[in-house]
């Protein structure tokens, strides 16, 4: 009889544990908490970086030539844009600050696309699925160029440690303004356009 009672108690405890684990958790909010891990309260990008990480390229540096695939599957090289002003932006579909700046980039592109090339380099190696990029861009009807960085080669060449990060390249193929970490506004892009030579 004691064995049967003991077995019943063990069985009840196990059932209780199963029910407790399977019970749905209550959702408190759809918004994920935000944490500043950079140590810089003004930084708006998304990243966790190791200490002593390189800061990126500086004014006067030659912009590294990268060869990537466009969203349409064609090959594109940054050096093919020499002689043009270029805003080179690194982003991902999972990055809230990136999504914040995309409409501003589209507005700028529609207004100044004949004066400045916007190249949005998707850090595709960090995406769940490359198809997410195509869906995001087409659903939002963005018309600026999107290049796919499957192996994160461009990301590495430009020392991108948080996104969005944007470089401003002059007609001479050199970095002409300090790179921007965090989302850009339309007015900021206009200011950078005027500063590029």
C-alpha positions as CSV (number, residue, x, y, z in Angstrom):
1,X,0.0,0.0,0.0
2,X,2.8,2.4,0.8
3,X,4.4,1.7,-2.6
4,X,1.1,2.5,-4.3
5,X,0.8,5.8,-2.4
6,X,4.4,6.7,-3.1
7,X,4.0,5.9,-6.8
8,X,0.8,8.0,-6.9
9,X,2.5,11.0,-5.3
10,X,5.4,10.8,-7.7
11,X,3.0,10.5,-10.6
12,X,1.1,13.6,-9.4
13,X,4.3,15.6,-8.9
14,X,5.4,14.7,-12.5
15,X,2.0,15.6,-13.9
16,X,2.1,18.9,-12.0
17,X,5.6,19.7,-13.4
18,X,4.4,18.9,-16.9
19,X,1.3,21.1,-16.6
20,X,3.4,24.0,-15.1
21,X,6.0,23.8,-18.0
22,X,3.3,23.6,-20.7
23,X,1.2,26.5,-19.4
24,X,1.4,29.4,-21.8
25,X,3.5,32.3,-20.6
26,X,1.7,35.7,-20.3
27,X,2.9,38.3,-22.7
28,X,3.6,41.7,-21.1
29,X,4.5,43.6,-24.2
30,X,5.2,43.1,-27.9
31,X,8.1,45.5,-27.8
32,X,11.5,44.0,-26.9
33,X,13.5,45.8,-24.2
34,X,16.3,48.0,-25.4
35,X,19.8,47.9,-23.9
36,X,22.7,50.2,-24.5
37,X,25.7,47.9,-24.7
38,X,28.0,50.4,-26.5
39,X,28.9,52.5,-23.5
40,X,28.1,55.5,-25.6
41,X,24.6,57.0,-24.8
42,X,24.5,58.8,-28.2
43,X,25.0,55.7,-30.3
44,X,21.8,54.5,-31.9
45,X,22.9,51.4,-33.9
46,X,22.3,47.8,-33.1
47,X,25.3,45.7,-32.0
48,X,27.3,44.0,-29.4
49,X,31.0,44.4,-30.1
50,X,34.2,43.2,-28.6
51,X,36.4,45.6,-26.7
52,X,39.2,47.1,-28.8
53,X,37.2,46.6,-32.0
54,X,38.4,48.8,-34.9
55,X,36.4,52.1,-35.3
56,X,36.1,51.9,-39.0
57,X,37.5,53.9,-41.9
58,X,38.3,57.6,-41.6
59,X,38.2,60.7,-43.8
60,X,40.7,60.5,-46.6
61,X,40.8,56.7,-46.7
62,X,40.2,55.1,-50.1
63,X,36.9,53.4,-50.0
64,X,37.5,49.6,-50.2
65,X,36.3,48.3,-53.5
66,X,33.7,45.6,-53.0
67,X,32.0,43.3,-55.5
68,X,28.6,42.1,-54.4
69,X,25.5,40.7,-55.9
70,X,22.5,43.0,-56.4
71,X,19.1,42.0,-55.2
72,X,18.3,41.2,-58.8
73,X,21.3,38.7,-59.0
74,X,23.7,40.9,-61.0
75,X,27.3,41.7,-60.1
76,X,28.0,45.2,-58.8
77,X,31.3,46.8,-58.0
78,X,31.8,50.0,-55.9
79,X,34.7,51.0,-58.2
80,X,32.1,51.2,-61.1
81,X,30.6,54.2,-59.3
82,X,33.9,56.2,-59.3
83,X,33.2,59.7,-60.3
84,X,29.8,59.7,-58.5
85,X,28.9,60.7,-54.9
86,X,28.0,57.6,-53.0
87,X,26.1,57.0,-49.7
88,X,27.0,53.5,-48.7
89,X,24.7,52.2,-46.0
90,X,24.9,48.9,-44.1
91,X,21.6,47.5,-42.8
92,X,19.5,44.4,-42.0
93,X,15.8,43.6,-42.0
94,X,15.9,42.6,-38.3
95,X,17.4,46.0,-37.2
96,X,14.8,48.5,-35.9
97,X,17.0,51.6,-36.4
98,X,17.6,50.4,-40.0
99,X,13.9,50.2,-40.6
100,X,13.5,53.7,-39.2
101,X,15.9,55.3,-41.7
102,X,14.7,53.4,-44.8
103,X,11.8,55.7,-45.6
104,X,14.1,58.7,-45.2
105,X,16.6,57.1,-47.6
106,X,13.8,56.5,-50.2
107,X,12.6,60.1,-49.9
108,X,16.2,61.3,-50.4
109,X,16.7,58.9,-53.3
110,X,13.6,60.1,-55.1
111,X,14.7,63.8,-54.7
112,X,18.5,63.5,-55.3
113,X,19.0,60.1,-56.9
114,X,20.5,61.7,-60.0
115,X,23.2,63.5,-57.8
116,X,24.0,60.8,-55.3
117,X,24.0,57.0,-55.5
118,X,22.5,55.3,-52.5
119,X,23.8,51.8,-52.1
120,X,22.1,49.8,-49.3
121,X,24.4,46.9,-48.4
122,X,22.3,44.3,-46.7
123,X,24.4,42.3,-44.2
124,X,22.8,39.2,-45.7
125,X,25.1,36.8,-43.7
126,X,23.2,37.9,-40.6
127,X,19.7,37.4,-42.0
128,X,17.5,34.4,-41.2
129,X,16.7,34.0,-44.9
130,X,18.0,36.0,-47.9
131,X,14.4,36.0,-49.2
132,X,13.5,38.2,-46.2
133,X,15.5,41.0,-47.8
134,X,13.7,40.8,-51.1
135,X,10.3,40.7,-49.4
136,X,11.1,43.7,-47.2
137,X,12.4,45.8,-50.0
138,X,9.5,45.0,-52.4
139,X,6.8,45.3,-49.8
140,X,8.0,48.7,-48.9
141,X,8.6,49.7,-52.5
142,X,12.1,51.0,-52.0
143,X,13.8,51.9,-55.3
144,X,17.4,52.6,-54.3
145,X,20.0,49.9,-55.0
146,X,20.3,47.0,-52.6
147,X,23.4,44.9,-52.6
148,X,23.6,41.5,-50.8
149,X,26.7,40.8,-48.6
150,X,26.2,37.0,-48.2
151,X,29.7,36.4,-46.8
152,X,29.9,39.8,-44.9
153,X,33.0,40.7,-47.0
154,X,31.9,44.3,-47.4
155,X,30.9,44.4,-43.7
156,X,34.5,43.4,-42.8
157,X,36.2,45.7,-45.3
158,X,34.4,48.7,-43.8
159,X,34.9,47.5,-40.2
160,X,31.1,47.7,-39.6
161,X,30.5,46.8,-36.0
162,X,27.0,48.0,-35.6
163,X,24.2,48.8,-37.9
164,X,23.0,50.9,-39.5
165,X,26.4,52.3,-40.4
166,X,26.8,54.7,-43.3
167,X,29.9,55.9,-45.2
168,X,30.0,59.0,-47.5
169,X,32.2,58.5,-50.5
170,X,33.2,61.4,-52.8
171,X,33.7,61.4,-56.6
172,X,37.4,60.6,-55.9
173,X,36.6,57.3,-54.4
174,X,37.6,58.4,-50.9
175,X,35.7,58.7,-47.6
176,X,35.0,62.4,-47.4
177,X,32.9,62.7,-44.2
178,X,32.9,60.9,-40.9
179,X,30.9,57.6,-41.0
180,X,27.5,57.6,-39.3
181,X,26.4,55.0,-36.8
182,X,22.6,55.0,-36.3
183,X,19.7,56.0,-38.4
184,X,20.0,58.9,-40.8
185,X,17.3,61.5,-41.5
186,X,16.5,63.1,-44.8
187,X,18.0,66.4,-43.7
188,X,21.2,64.7,-42.6
189,X,21.6,63.1,-46.0
190,X,21.0,66.4,-47.7
191,X,23.7,67.9,-45.6
192,X,26.1,65.1,-46.5
193,X,25.3,65.4,-50.2
194,X,26.2,69.1,-50.0
195,X,29.5,68.3,-48.2
196,X,30.6,65.6,-50.7
197,X,32.8,66.7,-53.6
